[in-house]
Amino acid sequence: MDDNNTSSGAPKENAVQENDAGQITKDESSLGNMVRRLQDSMSIGKIHKFWETQPVGQFKDVGDSSLAEGPIEPPTPLSEVKQEPYNLPSAYEWTTCDMDSEETCLEVYNLLKNNYVEDDENLFRFNYSREFLGWALRPPGYFASWHIGVRAKASKKLVAFISGVPARIRVREHVVKMAEINFLCVHKKLRSKRLAPVMIKEVTRRVHLENIWQAAYTAGVVLPTPITTCQYWHRSLNPKKLIDVGFSRLGARMTMSRTIKLYKLPDSPVTPGFRKMELRDVPAVTRLLRNYMSQFSVAPDFDETDVEHWLLPKESVVDSFLVESQYTREVTDFCSFYTLPSSILGNQTYSTLKAAYSYYNVSTKTPLLQLMNDALIVAKKKDFDVFNALDVMENESFLKELKFGPGDGQLHYYLYNYRIRHALKPSELGLVLL
Ligand SMILES: CC(C)(COP(=O)(O)OP(=O)(O)OC[C@H]1O[C@@H](n2cnc3c(N)ncnc32)[C@H](O)[C@@H]1OP(=O)(O)O)[C@@H](O)C(=O)NCCC(=O)NCCS
């Protein structure tokens, strides 16, 4: 299980069935689902030689309500944090990847493009763009030392990567400084050599050196112990291409032309006052978002600087729209998505699947269903093939009605050195990691 991170990302539509109302429902008995449930149940009983040594919720402690919620280990004095990097196998060396350098950014891009997350059937692989990586890895207050690469000493080729960025994440009433760990990747030829634990320990050490003791991360694999497990849902925007490349299948009793008609969307958003977010909107969007996010058990604690970085539209990286009242000029609703294409592996006709991923959405006046339908409309206009969303926050309220179908990708969320007493429902989670 640990050697194949299959269901983590580059998610793919599940075997779906169409019900009489023309809606897509999950086929719970599909082979893929059964295999996944079996794998997940086996991995709970599995020995995790590395993760069992780490300050994370352990499977044996699940359900033990005598354990308090909060940090598992206290911080140690900074002078006691190991000052030298962990040892790598002798043919490899650490490198700090300078993401300001276009050349280094390209090396990270290429490593991920060729070796990062694939779906179960190896049809798709995430293809984060260089602009995206520059954005994701350099938020306000980022630490260049947390962009960690491994090179082969002889060739200087980049063969592995892991990164962290700082974030304030609220867990119930406590705002905790954390690192968001992402883009863990080991070159395909170096897999199963226990390099990943060394990379995780090294990023942890560098996070500790900044006096930060907690982290948040997601994975497609089951590790000790998820704070919640979410599911990907997919809304076809370009059904013909999705079917042609094997992302989805033509439903039973469906023709291509009926399918195209089923997913057709209006040409422009329907909500009056729906427009692109601008710099001048940052204070209003921050207020709207902070107020809305307070209902979730785990969520980022965004200030204006964070909102400007993470939510101001950035071409081919992040799109954000809001609803401004025609009468009061008040910003009442907000929606956003980020751009994450996947390479289509071995298709003669198509090389890239253009996917939008639902990010943060807030509805106060416009029904969430209508707001998200407008998000689909603008995503279609921007030529995305598919719109993906997790079942986090209030997303369940629109997924089925807006013709999203369940995917085969499960995403598990984790906290490092922070115990949660009970697992959350996806709807209690207000955090989207890239
Ligand atoms: C994830 C990846 C770096 C793991 O490397 P690997 O060579 O397969 O595994 P290694 O032998 O180095 O290490 C195995 C250990 O890492 C853990 N591990 C594997 N994937 C992990 C993940 N995504 N997050 C955290 N730990 C992970 C394993 O559970 C195992 O520890 P355990 O014995 O305590 O269970 C590698 O498979 C990879 O690059 N995959 C493609 C990209 C990807 O899926 N990245 C993770 C995105 S969340």
Ligand as a Chemical Component Dictionary entry (heavy atoms), coordinates in Angstrom:
data_LIG
# 
_chem_comp.id                   LIG 
_chem_comp.type                 NON-POLYMER 
_chem_comp.pdbx_formal_charge   0 
_chem_comp.three_letter_code    LIG 
# 
loop_
_chem_comp_atom.comp_id 
_chem_comp_atom.atom_id 
_chem_comp_atom.alt_atom_id 
_chem_comp_atom.type_symbol 
_chem_comp_atom.charge 
_chem_comp_atom.model_Cartn_x 
_chem_comp_atom.model_Cartn_y 
_chem_comp_atom.model_Cartn_z 
_chem_comp_atom.pdbx_ordinal 
LIG C1  C1  C 0 5.175  9.002  -1.757 1  
LIG C2  C2  C 0 6.579  8.529  -2.073 2  
LIG C3  C3  C 0 7.540  9.681  -1.914 3  
LIG C4  C4  C 0 6.949  7.446  -1.056 4  
LIG O1  O1  O 0 8.212  6.944  -1.377 5  
LIG P1  P1  P 0 8.474  5.371  -1.511 6  
LIG O2  O2  O 0 9.781  5.194  -2.135 7  
LIG O3  O3  O 0 7.275  4.781  -2.167 8  
LIG O4  O4  O 0 8.491  4.847  0.009  9  
LIG P2  P2  P 0 9.750  4.745  1.007  10 
LIG O5  O5  O 0 10.310 3.364  0.969  11 
LIG O6  O6  O 0 10.713 5.833  0.771  12 
LIG O7  O7  O 0 9.053  5.005  2.432  13 
LIG C5  C5  C 0 7.985  4.249  2.895  14 
LIG C6  C6  C 0 7.401  4.955  4.098  15 
LIG O8  O8  O 0 6.856  6.218  3.675  16 
LIG C7  C7  C 0 5.478  6.282  4.033  17 
LIG N1  N1  N 0 4.748  7.003  3.018  18 
LIG C8  C8  C 0 4.444  6.601  1.763  19 
LIG N2  N2  N 0 3.710  7.534  1.143  20 
LIG C9  C9  C 0 3.556  8.535  2.008  21 
LIG C10 C10 C 0 2.879  9.765  1.935  22 
LIG N3  N3  N 0 2.233  10.160 0.840  23 
LIG N4  N4  N 0 2.910  10.585 3.003  24 
LIG C11 C11 C 0 3.561  10.195 4.121  25 
LIG N5  N5  N 0 4.209  9.028  4.263  26 
LIG C12 C12 C 0 4.197  8.207  3.204  27 
LIG C13 C13 C 0 5.070  4.834  4.086  28 
LIG O9  O9  O 0 3.891  4.675  4.847  29 
LIG C14 C14 C 0 6.259  4.168  4.718  30 
LIG O10 O10 O 0 6.306  4.404  6.110  31 
LIG P3  P3  P 0 5.735  3.267  7.151  32 
LIG O11 O11 O 0 6.643  2.076  7.032  33 
LIG O12 O12 O 0 5.764  3.907  8.487  34 
LIG O13 O13 O 0 4.345  2.954  6.700  35 
LIG C15 C15 C 0 6.691  7.933  -3.509 36 
LIG O14 O14 O 0 5.921  6.767  -3.596 37 
LIG C16 C16 C 0 6.207  8.901  -4.569 38 
LIG O15 O15 O 0 6.932  9.808  -4.946 39 
LIG N6  N6  N 0 4.988  8.685  -5.084 40 
LIG C17 C17 C 0 4.387  9.540  -6.092 41 
LIG C18 C18 C 0 4.029  10.882 -5.524 42 
LIG C19 C19 C 0 3.161  10.799 -4.288 43 
LIG O16 O16 O 0 2.260  9.996  -4.193 44 
LIG N7  N7  N 0 3.449  11.685 -3.334 45 
LIG C20 C20 C 0 2.690  11.779 -2.100 46 
LIG C21 C21 C 0 1.566  12.688 -2.289 47 
LIG S1  S1  S 0 0.610  12.714 -0.812 48 
# 
loop_
_chem_comp_bond.comp_id 
_chem_comp_bond.atom_id_1 
_chem_comp_bond.atom_id_2 
_chem_comp_bond.value_order 
_chem_comp_bond.pdbx_ordinal 
LIG C1  C2  SING 1  
LIG C2  C3  SING 2  
LIG C2  C4  SING 3  
LIG C2  C15 SING 4  
LIG C4  O1  SING 5  
LIG O1  P1  SING 6  
LIG P1  O2  DOUB 7  
LIG P1  O3  SING 8  
LIG P1  O4  SING 9  
LIG O4  P2  SING 10 
LIG P2  O5  DOUB 11 
LIG P2  O6  SING 12 
LIG P2  O7  SING 13 
LIG O7  C5  SING 14 
LIG C5  C6  SING 15 
LIG C6  O8  SING 16 
LIG C6  C14 SING 17 
LIG O8  C7  SING 18 
LIG C7  N1  SING 19 
LIG C7  C13 SING 20 
LIG N1  C8  SING 21 
LIG N1  C12 SING 22 
LIG C8  N2  DOUB 23 
LIG N2  C9  SING 24 
LIG C9  C10 SING 25 
LIG C9  C12 DOUB 26 
LIG C10 N3  SING 27 
LIG C10 N4  DOUB 28 
LIG N4  C11 SING 29 
LIG C11 N5  DOUB 30 
LIG N5  C12 SING 31 
LIG C13 O9  SING 32 
LIG C13 C14 SING 33 
LIG C14 O10 SING 34 
LIG O10 P3  SING 35 
LIG P3  O11 DOUB 36 
LIG P3  O12 SING 37 
LIG P3  O13 SING 38 
LIG C15 O14 SING 39 
LIG C15 C16 SING 40 
LIG C16 O15 DOUB 41 
LIG C16 N6  SING 42 
LIG N6  C17 SING 43 
LIG C17 C18 SING 44 
LIG C18 C19 SING 45 
LIG C19 O16 DOUB 46 
LIG C19 N7  SING 47 
LIG N7  C20 SING 48 
LIG C20 C21 SING 49 
LIG C21 S1  SING 50 
# 
